[in-house]
C-alpha cells in the first residue's frame, strides 16, 4: 500500500516504495501542515534542508511518524521539506 501525502504550500504527493521520498516542497516562512493518511508498516521521516542559492543543502531528519497524523509546523526561515521512507 502506498504512503499517502504531504500537504505543504498547497503541494500533495505520495510515496509508493521504500528508499524514496516526495518531491521537495519549498516553504518560505510561516506555517505549513503535514498530513499523513493510510496504513503502512515502517517509519516516514519529515526531512528539512535549508535553501542556499539555486541548490538545496543536505537533508536532515526533523521528525519520524509511524501512523497517520495531521499537524502544523513552522518555518522560521526559507527551507525545503519532504517526506522520506
Secondary structure, DSSP 8 states (H G I E B T S, - for coil): --EE---BTTB--EE-SSS-B---EEE-SEEEEEEEBS--SS-EEEEEEEEETTEE---EEEEEESS-EEEEEEESS-EEEEEE-
